[in-house]
Amino acid sequence: MAASKRKKPGRASASPLEFRSEALAQALERQDIAAVALALRHGNTVVPLSKPGDRDRPLESGDVWTYRDPSTHEVALLLFSDAANKPANLPPTVGLQGPEWLRAFLARHEDEITTVFLDIAGPHPMQAAPADLLVALA
């Protein structure tokens, strides 16, 4: 006889955090710049992390991973509409960040970041200048 698993009364099962922005995915699929700006302004974005945040300190979001070109030393920020679109050769940990975080991060690093790639490996990649994204997020 197989044992059955029963939920304890009064305990709701916690749904897993979804690392996806449907609005951003749809905007990228259409290659609609205005819709991408709207999705970034009002939704979440998946970012690769070189170091995850501390679970005991909810305000610590971890260290965002950026790509530095070895020949030009230019820095790119990679953003994703879905954690599933992140290439396997990037750090395995991701974070889910909102528009306030993205605006602050781009403003803080605008002298260093030369470009932003959205879903760089597809299925519908797009590239933007950090200054353009800051205008879109305003």
Contacts in CASP RR format, 6 or more apart in sequence:
PFRMAT RR
TARGET T0000
AUTHOR 0000-0000-0000
METHOD contacts of the structure
MODEL  1
MAASKRKKPGRASASPLEFRSEALAQALERQDIAAVALALRHGNTVVPLS
KPGDRDRPLESGDVWTYRDPSTHEVALLLFSDAANKPANLPPTVGLQGPE
WLRAFLARHEDEITTVFLDIAGPHPMQAAPADLLVALA
7 13 0 8 1.000
17 96 0 8 1.000
19 46 0 8 1.000
19 82 0 8 1.000
19 83 0 8 1.000
19 94 0 8 1.000
19 95 0 8 1.000
19 96 0 8 1.000
20 46 0 8 1.000
20 81 0 8 1.000
20 82 0 8 1.000
20 83 0 8 1.000
20 84 0 8 1.000
21 39 0 8 1.000
21 43 0 8 1.000
21 44 0 8 1.000
21 45 0 8 1.000
21 46 0 8 1.000
21 81 0 8 1.000
21 82 0 8 1.000
22 81 0 8 1.000
23 35 0 8 1.000
23 38 0 8 1.000
23 39 0 8 1.000
23 42 0 8 1.000
23 43 0 8 1.000
24 36 0 8 1.000
24 39 0 8 1.000
24 40 0 8 1.000
24 43 0 8 1.000
24 45 0 8 1.000
24 81 0 8 1.000
24 118 0 8 1.000
25 81 0 8 1.000
25 82 0 8 1.000
25 124 0 8 1.000
26 35 0 8 1.000
26 39 0 8 1.000
27 35 0 8 1.000
27 36 0 8 1.000
27 38 0 8 1.000
27 39 0 8 1.000
28 36 0 8 1.000
28 81 0 8 1.000
28 118 0 8 1.000
28 119 0 8 1.000
28 124 0 8 1.000
28 125 0 8 1.000
28 126 0 8 1.000
29 123 0 8 1.000
29 124 0 8 1.000
31 124 0 8 1.000
31 126 0 8 1.000
33 126 0 8 1.000
36 118 0 8 1.000
36 126 0 8 1.000
36 128 0 8 1.000
36 136 0 8 1.000
37 133 0 8 1.000
37 136 0 8 1.000
37 137 0 8 1.000
40 99 0 8 1.000
40 102 0 8 1.000
40 133 0 8 1.000
40 136 0 8 1.000
40 137 0 8 1.000
41 99 0 8 1.000
41 136 0 8 1.000
41 137 0 8 1.000
42 99 0 8 1.000
43 98 0 8 1.000
43 99 0 8 1.000
44 96 0 8 1.000
44 97 0 8 1.000
44 98 0 8 1.000
45 79 0 8 1.000
45 80 0 8 1.000
45 81 0 8 1.000
45 96 0 8 1.000
45 97 0 8 1.000
45 98 0 8 1.000
45 99 0 8 1.000
45 102 0 8 1.000
46 79 0 8 1.000
46 80 0 8 1.000
46 81 0 8 1.000
46 82 0 8 1.000
46 83 0 8 1.000
46 85 0 8 1.000
46 86 0 8 1.000
46 94 0 8 1.000
46 95 0 8 1.000
46 96 0 8 1.000
46 97 0 8 1.000
47 64 0 8 1.000
47 65 0 8 1.000
47 77 0 8 1.000
47 78 0 8 1.000
47 79 0 8 1.000
47 80 0 8 1.000
47 94 0 8 1.000
47 95 0 8 1.000
47 96 0 8 1.000
47 97 0 8 1.000
48 64 0 8 1.000
48 65 0 8 1.000
48 78 0 8 1.000
48 80 0 8 1.000
48 86 0 8 1.000
48 90 0 8 1.000
48 91 0 8 1.000
48 93 0 8 1.000
48 94 0 8 1.000
48 95 0 8 1.000
49 62 0 8 1.000
49 63 0 8 1.000
49 64 0 8 1.000
49 65 0 8 1.000
49 91 0 8 1.000
49 93 0 8 1.000
49 94 0 8 1.000
49 95 0 8 1.000
50 63 0 8 1.000
50 64 0 8 1.000
50 65 0 8 1.000
50 91 0 8 1.000
50 93 0 8 1.000
51 62 0 8 1.000
51 63 0 8 1.000
51 93 0 8 1.000
52 62 0 8 1.000
52 93 0 8 1.000
52 95 0 8 1.000
53 60 0 8 1.000
53 61 0 8 1.000
53 62 0 8 1.000
53 63 0 8 1.000
54 60 0 8 1.000
54 62 0 8 1.000
61 95 0 8 1.000
61 97 0 8 1.000
61 101 0 8 1.000
62 95 0 8 1.000
64 77 0 8 1.000
64 105 0 8 1.000
65 78 0 8 1.000
65 90 0 8 1.000
65 91 0 8 1.000
66 75 0 8 1.000
66 76 0 8 1.000
66 77 0 8 1.000
66 78 0 8 1.000
66 113 0 8 1.000
67 75 0 8 1.000
67 76 0 8 1.000
67 78 0 8 1.000
68 74 0 8 1.000
68 75 0 8 1.000
68 76 0 8 1.000
69 75 0 8 1.000
69 76 0 8 1.000
74 114 0 8 1.000
74 115 0 8 1.000
75 109 0 8 1.000
75 112 0 8 1.000
75 113 0 8 1.000
75 114 0 8 1.000
76 113 0 8 1.000
76 114 0 8 1.000
76 115 0 8 1.000
76 116 0 8 1.000
76 117 0 8 1.000
77 105 0 8 1.000
77 106 0 8 1.000
77 109 0 8 1.000
77 113 0 8 1.000
77 115 0 8 1.000
77 116 0 8 1.000
77 117 0 8 1.000
77 130 0 8 1.000
78 86 0 8 1.000
78 90 0 8 1.000
78 116 0 8 1.000
78 117 0 8 1.000
78 120 0 8 1.000
79 102 0 8 1.000
79 116 0 8 1.000
79 117 0 8 1.000
79 118 0 8 1.000
79 119 0 8 1.000
80 86 0 8 1.000
80 94 0 8 1.000
80 118 0 8 1.000
80 119 0 8 1.000
81 118 0 8 1.000
81 119 0 8 1.000
82 119 0 8 1.000
83 94 0 8 1.000
85 119 0 8 1.000
85 121 0 8 1.000
85 122 0 8 1.000
85 123 0 8 1.000
86 94 0 8 1.000
86 121 0 8 1.000
87 120 0 8 1.000
87 121 0 8 1.000
97 105 0 8 1.000
99 137 0 8 1.000
102 133 0 8 1.000
102 137 0 8 1.000
103 134 0 8 1.000
103 137 0 8 1.000
103 138 0 8 1.000
106 113 0 8 1.000
106 116 0 8 1.000
106 130 0 8 1.000
106 133 0 8 1.000
106 134 0 8 1.000
106 137 0 8 1.000
107 134 0 8 1.000
109 130 0 8 1.000
110 130 0 8 1.000
110 131 0 8 1.000
110 134 0 8 1.000
113 130 0 8 1.000
114 130 0 8 1.000
115 127 0 8 1.000
115 128 0 8 1.000
115 129 0 8 1.000
115 130 0 8 1.000
116 127 0 8 1.000
116 128 0 8 1.000
116 129 0 8 1.000
116 130 0 8 1.000
116 133 0 8 1.000
117 125 0 8 1.000
117 126 0 8 1.000
117 127 0 8 1.000
118 125 0 8 1.000
118 126 0 8 1.000
118 127 0 8 1.000
118 128 0 8 1.000
119 125 0 8 1.000
119 126 0 8 1.000
END
